[in-house]
Amino acid sequence: MAISSPPPDPHPRIISPLDPLPDDTISEIFATFTEAVGFYLLVNGYLQIIVPEDFDYESSVSSLPDEFGGLKVSFIPQSLYPTAGEPGTTATPSSTTQLPIRPSTPTPTEDPANQGITVNFKGSLGSTVRAVVKGGKSKTLFEGKIGVLVTPVAGDNRKFATVPTHVFTSACNVSKMSSTEIGDWIDLVSVQSTSTSTDLGNLVQVFDPCPQSFPIGFISDVSLIDVSQIPAARVRSPARTGLPIMQWLDQNSWKTIQYNSSNLFLLDGEPREAKSIGIVDSRCQVRNCTWSRPSTDPKDDVKTWVRLVAKSILYRVRQDLHVRGGQSGTPVCVLDSGGENNVAPIAKVAGFASFVQMVSDVQRYDLEGDKLYKRLEEGRVAFYGAFQVPKELQDEYRII
């Protein structure tokens, strides 16, 4: 039986995986791989082509090049989802992290007479909240996590909690309300404690300028709710629960974890290990929409997907979160151990969990180097994503 060889490398020049791609090269990639939904350019020299679920891998072996500009070509399925989810589909695996951080200490049960919204909702890391649409007809619930507690730098004593924006826009989108009503979505949604169904109030500040159906209009996927009504003695700050001091991650450190594989951890009640995946460049588009052809659907606009990855870090988690949903809003952090100065560890918040590209295979977190990239080449590593904390949030608020 004859074995067909793939066609030769169609690109005339060697492409450096360390440099952003010019537009003409991007157009050539999409012209060569016509079924591509998008792609990742990895720093190790792999070009990962994102393809639809019904992509014919067998025929691509002989019909498509396995190299492009000297880059090794591989194909991975498209499965990008926001990490908001329904309560019944949310899984919370136990943490196996060995980070030098003590887990949060359980709070003793209080007098029932004093119990209210703060007994089960403490405004602490990992508290689960859900979106409720006033007058909405859908029974679908969307949940996310409280990320961090903040207070204005200007000296205001009010306290706010970060929550993921797309949890609330997703709830509006399925609420079966008219488009005119949904246009004023921020006034229509309220935040509830998942554990008590107590109304925690409304969103008071949204850092996404015009959020619609994810990822349209999203640049940070974070909003604030006012939790000043919770008695100060009952609000659990990191210093009181054994968690590290928390700060925002600076811009230079953000670039380091975005472009290089780096150790991270997620603060989801208890810390969970994570690692960033260094990606230099990414261009995405919807199937059958060419780079040069305009589209009336914003999700078909290449710039939408360019902005998504350009403003994000991609990472993998120990243990893998097999079931998507309910993880949105979890802080993604870099640990500053204090070094030789023997100071307290500092958790520097890079962003908040926002989206995931799932795969069916179970990932091996400890894989590194060539073995890791081989698995990446085969499309067998799940990608999780987080946007960078917006500058306005960093400049105007400090973590408490």
TORZA-616080 format. One record per residue (C-alpha): chain; x, y, z. Coordinates in steps of 0.5 Angstrom, whole numbers. Layout:
% TORZA-616080
ATOM, A, X, Y, Z;
...
This chain:
% TORZA-616080
ATOM, A, 0, 0, 0;
ATOM, A, 3, 7, -2;
ATOM, A, 4, 12, 4;
ATOM, A, 3, 19, 2;
ATOM, A, 8, 24, 4;
ATOM, A, 5, 31, 6;
ATOM, A, 7, 37, 1;
ATOM, A, 13, 41, 2;
ATOM, A, 13, 47, 7;
ATOM, A, 10, 53, 3;
ATOM, A, 13, 59, 6;
ATOM, A, 19, 61, 3;
ATOM, A, 23, 64, 10;
ATOM, A, 24, 61, 17;
ATOM, A, 19, 64, 22;
ATOM, A, 22, 66, 29;
ATOM, A, 17, 63, 34;
ATOM, A, 20, 69, 39;
ATOM, A, 17, 75, 34;
ATOM, A, 10, 77, 33;
ATOM, A, 7, 75, 26;
ATOM, A, 6, 80, 20;
ATOM, A, -1, 80, 17;
ATOM, A, 2, 77, 10;
ATOM, A, 4, 71, 14;
ATOM, A, -2, 71, 18;
ATOM, A, -6, 71, 12;
ATOM, A, -2, 66, 8;
ATOM, A, -3, 61, 14;
ATOM, A, -11, 62, 14;
ATOM, A, -10, 61, 6;
ATOM, A, -6, 54, 7;
ATOM, A, -10, 51, 13;
ATOM, A, -17, 53, 10;
ATOM, A, -21, 50, 15;
ATOM, A, -17, 53, 21;
ATOM, A, -21, 57, 26;
ATOM, A, -15, 60, 29;
ATOM, A, -8, 58, 31;
ATOM, A, -3, 59, 37;
ATOM, A, 5, 60, 36;
ATOM, A, 9, 57, 41;
ATOM, A, 15, 59, 43;
ATOM, A, 18, 52, 42;
ATOM, A, 17, 52, 35;
ATOM, A, 10, 49, 34;
ATOM, A, 5, 52, 30;
ATOM, A, -2, 49, 33;
ATOM, A, -8, 50, 28;
ATOM, A, -15, 50, 32;
ATOM, A, -20, 46, 27;
ATOM, A, -27, 45, 28;
ATOM, A, -29, 39, 32;
ATOM, A, -31, 35, 25;
ATOM, A, -24, 36, 22;
ATOM, A, -22, 30, 18;
ATOM, A, -15, 29, 21;
ATOM, A, -13, 23, 17;
ATOM, A, -14, 26, 10;
ATOM, A, -10, 32, 13;
ATOM, A, -4, 28, 14;
ATOM, A, -3, 27, 6;
ATOM, A, -6, 34, 4;
ATOM, A, -3, 39, 9;
ATOM, A, 4, 41, 10;
ATOM, A, 7, 39, 17;
ATOM, A, 12, 45, 17;
ATOM, A, 10, 52, 16;
ATOM, A, 16, 57, 15;
ATOM, A, 20, 51, 19;
ATOM, A, 15, 51, 25;
ATOM, A, 12, 44, 26;
ATOM, A, 5, 44, 25;
ATOM, A, 0, 40, 29;
ATOM, A, -8, 41, 30;
ATOM, A, -12, 42, 36;
ATOM, A, -20, 42, 36;
ATOM, A, -24, 48, 38;
ATOM, A, -27, 48, 44;
ATOM, A, -27, 55, 47;
ATOM, A, -32, 56, 53;
ATOM, A, -33, 61, 58;
ATOM, A, -32, 58, 65;
ATOM, A, -39, 60, 68;
ATOM, A, -43, 54, 69;
ATOM, A, -49, 51, 72;
ATOM, A, -49, 49, 79;
ATOM, A, -50, 42, 77;
ATOM, A, -44, 41, 72;
ATOM, A, -39, 44, 77;
ATOM, A, -34, 40, 79;
ATOM, A, -29, 42, 85;
ATOM, A, -23, 37, 85;
ATOM, A, -19, 37, 92;
ATOM, A, -12, 41, 91;
ATOM, A, -5, 37, 91;
ATOM, A, -1, 44, 92;
ATOM, A, 5, 44, 96;
ATOM, A, 6, 51, 96;
ATOM, A, 8, 54, 102;
ATOM, A, 2, 57, 104;
ATOM, A, -3, 55, 110;
ATOM, A, -10, 53, 108;
ATOM, A, -16, 58, 110;
ATOM, A, -18, 57, 117;
ATOM, A, -25, 55, 118;
ATOM, A, -29, 60, 122;
ATOM, A, -33, 58, 128;
ATOM, A, -41, 57, 128;
ATOM, A, -44, 63, 130;
ATOM, A, -50, 65, 134;
ATOM, A, -56, 63, 130;
ATOM, A, -59, 70, 132;
ATOM, A, -53, 73, 128;
ATOM, A, -53, 69, 122;
ATOM, A, -55, 72, 116;
ATOM, A, -52, 73, 109;
ATOM, A, -45, 73, 112;
ATOM, A, -45, 66, 116;
ATOM, A, -45, 62, 109;
ATOM, A, -42, 68, 105;
ATOM, A, -36, 71, 108;
ATOM, A, -34, 75, 102;
ATOM, A, -28, 71, 102;
ATOM, A, -23, 67, 97;
ATOM, A, -27, 62, 93;
ATOM, A, -34, 64, 96;
ATOM, A, -39, 62, 90;
ATOM, A, -44, 67, 87;
ATOM, A, -49, 67, 82;
ATOM, A, -53, 71, 77;
ATOM, A, -60, 73, 78;
ATOM, A, -64, 77, 72;
ATOM, A, -70, 81, 75;
ATOM, A, -76, 78, 71;
ATOM, A, -72, 73, 67;
ATOM, A, -76, 67, 65;
ATOM, A, -70, 62, 64;
ATOM, A, -69, 57, 70;
ATOM, A, -61, 56, 68;
ATOM, A, -57, 59, 73;
ATOM, A, -50, 61, 72;
ATOM, A, -44, 61, 78;
ATOM, A, -38, 64, 79;
ATOM, A, -33, 66, 84;
ATOM, A, -31, 71, 89;
ATOM, A, -24, 73, 87;
ATOM, A, -21, 78, 92;
ATOM, A, -23, 84, 96;
ATOM, A, -21, 91, 95;
ATOM, A, -22, 98, 98;
ATOM, A, -21, 104, 94;
ATOM, A, -14, 107, 94;
ATOM, A, -16, 114, 96;
ATOM, A, -18, 112, 103;
ATOM, A, -25, 110, 102;
ATOM, A, -27, 105, 107;
ATOM, A, -32, 102, 103;
ATOM, A, -30, 94, 101;
ATOM, A, -32, 91, 94;
ATOM, A, -31, 84, 92;
ATOM, A, -29, 82, 85;
ATOM, A, -34, 78, 80;
ATOM, A, -33, 75, 73;
ATOM, A, -37, 80, 68;
ATOM, A, -39, 74, 63;
ATOM, A, -43, 70, 69;
ATOM, A, -48, 76, 69;
ATOM, A, -48, 77, 61;
ATOM, A, -49, 70, 60;
ATOM, A, -55, 70, 65;
ATOM, A, -58, 76, 61;
ATOM, A, -57, 72, 54;
ATOM, A, -61, 66, 56;
ATOM, A, -66, 70, 60;
ATOM, A, -71, 70, 54;
ATOM, A, -72, 78, 55;
ATOM, A, -72, 83, 49;
ATOM, A, -66, 86, 46;
ATOM, A, -68, 93, 48;
ATOM, A, -69, 90, 56;
ATOM, A, -62, 87, 55;
ATOM, A, -59, 93, 53;
ATOM, A, -59, 96, 60;
ATOM, A, -57, 89, 63;
ATOM, A, -53, 92, 69;
ATOM, A, -59, 94, 72;
ATOM, A, -63, 88, 71;
ATOM, A, -58, 83, 74;
ATOM, A, -57, 82, 82;
ATOM, A, -51, 78, 85;
ATOM, A, -54, 72, 90;
ATOM, A, -50, 68, 95;
ATOM, A, -50, 61, 92;
ATOM, A, -50, 58, 99;
ATOM, A, -56, 62, 102;
ATOM, A, -60, 65, 96;
ATOM, A, -59, 72, 99;
ATOM, A, -59, 78, 95;
ATOM, A, -52, 81, 95;
ATOM, A, -53, 87, 91;
ATOM, A, -52, 89, 84;
ATOM, A, -46, 90, 80;
ATOM, A, -43, 97, 82;
ATOM, A, -37, 98, 77;
ATOM, A, -36, 94, 70;
ATOM, A, -29, 94, 67;
ATOM, A, -31, 91, 61;
ATOM, A, -33, 97, 56;
ATOM, A, -39, 94, 52;
ATOM, A, -39, 86, 54;
ATOM, A, -44, 82, 50;
ATOM, A, -44, 74, 49;
ATOM, A, -37, 72, 51;
ATOM, A, -32, 74, 48;
ATOM, A, -35, 80, 45;
ATOM, A, -34, 86, 48;
ATOM, A, -29, 83, 54;
ATOM, A, -22, 86, 56;
ATOM, A, -22, 84, 63;
ATOM, A, -28, 80, 65;
ATOM, A, -28, 83, 72;
ATOM, A, -33, 87, 76;
ATOM, A, -34, 90, 83;
ATOM, A, -40, 89, 88;
ATOM, A, -41, 93, 94;
ATOM, A, -40, 88, 100;
ATOM, A, -39, 94, 105;
ATOM, A, -46, 92, 109;
ATOM, A, -42, 85, 111;
ATOM, A, -39, 87, 118;
ATOM, A, -32, 88, 118;
ATOM, A, -31, 83, 124;
ATOM, A, -34, 77, 119;
ATOM, A, -30, 79, 113;
ATOM, A, -24, 74, 112;
ATOM, A, -18, 78, 109;
ATOM, A, -12, 74, 107;
ATOM, A, -8, 76, 113;
ATOM, A, -13, 73, 118;
ATOM, A, -14, 66, 115;
ATOM, A, -7, 64, 113;
ATOM, A, -7, 66, 106;
ATOM, A, -1, 70, 104;
ATOM, A, -1, 78, 103;
ATOM, A, -4, 80, 96;
ATOM, A, -2, 85, 91;
ATOM, A, -3, 86, 84;
ATOM, A, 2, 83, 79;
ATOM, A, 6, 89, 75;
ATOM, A, 7, 89, 68;
ATOM, A, 14, 87, 67;
ATOM, A, 12, 80, 71;
ATOM, A, 6, 80, 67;
ATOM, A, 10, 79, 60;
ATOM, A, 14, 74, 63;
ATOM, A, 9, 69, 65;
ATOM, A, 5, 71, 59;
ATOM, A, 11, 69, 54;
ATOM, A, 14, 64, 58;
ATOM, A, 12, 58, 62;
ATOM, A, 12, 60, 69;
ATOM, A, 9, 57, 76;
ATOM, A, 3, 60, 78;
ATOM, A, -3, 58, 83;
ATOM, A, -10, 59, 83;
ATOM, A, -13, 62, 90;
ATOM, A, -20, 58, 90;
ATOM, A, -21, 57, 98;
ATOM, A, -15, 53, 98;
ATOM, A, -9, 54, 93;
ATOM, A, -8, 50, 87;
ATOM, A, -2, 49, 83;
ATOM, A, -2, 52, 76;
ATOM, A, 3, 53, 70;
ATOM, A, 3, 58, 65;
ATOM, A, 4, 56, 57;
ATOM, A, 9, 61, 54;
ATOM, A, 5, 64, 47;
ATOM, A, 8, 69, 43;
ATOM, A, 3, 70, 38;
ATOM, A, -4, 68, 37;
ATOM, A, -9, 69, 31;
ATOM, A, -16, 66, 31;
ATOM, A, -22, 67, 26;
ATOM, A, -29, 63, 25;
ATOM, A, -29, 57, 21;
ATOM, A, -30, 59, 13;
ATOM, A, -29, 67, 15;
ATOM, A, -22, 69, 11;
ATOM, A, -17, 74, 14;
ATOM, A, -19, 79, 9;
ATOM, A, -27, 78, 8;
ATOM, A, -31, 82, 13;
ATOM, A, -37, 79, 17;
ATOM, A, -43, 82, 20;
ATOM, A, -42, 77, 26;
ATOM, A, -37, 80, 31;
ATOM, A, -35, 73, 33;
ATOM, A, -33, 72, 26;
ATOM, A, -28, 78, 27;
ATOM, A, -21, 76, 27;
ATOM, A, -19, 82, 32;
ATOM, A, -24, 79, 37;
ATOM, A, -20, 73, 38;
ATOM, A, -13, 77, 37;
ATOM, A, -15, 81, 43;
ATOM, A, -18, 75, 47;
ATOM, A, -11, 72, 47;
ATOM, A, -7, 78, 47;
ATOM, A, -10, 80, 53;
ATOM, A, -9, 73, 57;
ATOM, A, -5, 68, 60;
ATOM, A, -6, 61, 58;
ATOM, A, -5, 56, 64;
ATOM, A, -6, 49, 66;
ATOM, A, -8, 46, 73;
ATOM, A, -6, 41, 78;
ATOM, A, -11, 37, 78;
ATOM, A, -14, 38, 71;
ATOM, A, -21, 41, 72;
ATOM, A, -25, 36, 68;
ATOM, A, -32, 39, 68;
ATOM, A, -32, 46, 66;
ATOM, A, -37, 51, 70;
ATOM, A, -37, 55, 76;
ATOM, A, -29, 57, 76;
ATOM, A, -30, 64, 73;
ATOM, A, -27, 69, 78;
ATOM, A, -22, 65, 81;
ATOM, A, -15, 69, 82;
ATOM, A, -9, 67, 78;
ATOM, A, -3, 69, 82;
ATOM, A, 5, 69, 82;
ATOM, A, 8, 67, 89;
ATOM, A, 13, 72, 91;
ATOM, A, 16, 67, 97;
ATOM, A, 20, 73, 100;
ATOM, A, 27, 71, 98;
ATOM, A, 33, 72, 103;
ATOM, A, 30, 78, 106;
ATOM, A, 25, 73, 110;
ATOM, A, 19, 77, 109;
ATOM, A, 12, 74, 109;
ATOM, A, 10, 71, 102;
ATOM, A, 6, 75, 97;
ATOM, A, 1, 73, 92;
ATOM, A, 1, 77, 86;
ATOM, A, -5, 77, 82;
ATOM, A, -4, 77, 75;
ATOM, A, -12, 76, 73;
ATOM, A, -18, 72, 74;
ATOM, A, -20, 65, 71;
ATOM, A, -25, 67, 65;
ATOM, A, -25, 61, 59;
ATOM, A, -22, 54, 58;
ATOM, A, -21, 50, 52;
ATOM, A, -22, 43, 54;
ATOM, A, -20, 37, 51;
ATOM, A, -22, 30, 52;
ATOM, A, -15, 27, 54;
ATOM, A, -13, 27, 62;
ATOM, A, -7, 32, 62;
ATOM, A, -1, 30, 66;
ATOM, A, 1, 36, 70;
ATOM, A, 8, 34, 71;
ATOM, A, 10, 34, 64;
ATOM, A, 16, 39, 62;
ATOM, A, 20, 40, 56;
ATOM, A, 20, 36, 49;
ATOM, A, 14, 31, 53;
ATOM, A, 10, 37, 54;
ATOM, A, 10, 40, 47;
ATOM, A, 9, 33, 44;
ATOM, A, 3, 33, 48;
ATOM, A, 1, 40, 46;
ATOM, A, 3, 38, 39;
ATOM, A, -3, 32, 39;
ATOM, A, -8, 37, 42;
ATOM, A, -8, 33, 49;
ATOM, A, -7, 39, 54;
ATOM, A, -13, 43, 56;
ATOM, A, -12, 51, 56;
ATOM, A, -15, 55, 61;
ATOM, A, -15, 63, 60;
ATOM, A, -15, 69, 65;
ATOM, A, -15, 76, 62;
ATOM, A, -10, 81, 65;
ATOM, A, -12, 85, 71;
ATOM, A, -15, 92, 68;
ATOM, A, -10, 98, 70;
ATOM, A, -16, 102, 73;
ATOM, A, -17, 97, 78;
ATOM, A, -10, 96, 80;
ATOM, A, -9, 104, 80;
ATOM, A, -15, 105, 84;
ATOM, A, -16, 99, 89;
ATOM, A, -12, 96, 93;
ATOM, A, -13, 88, 95;
ATOM, A, -15, 87, 103;
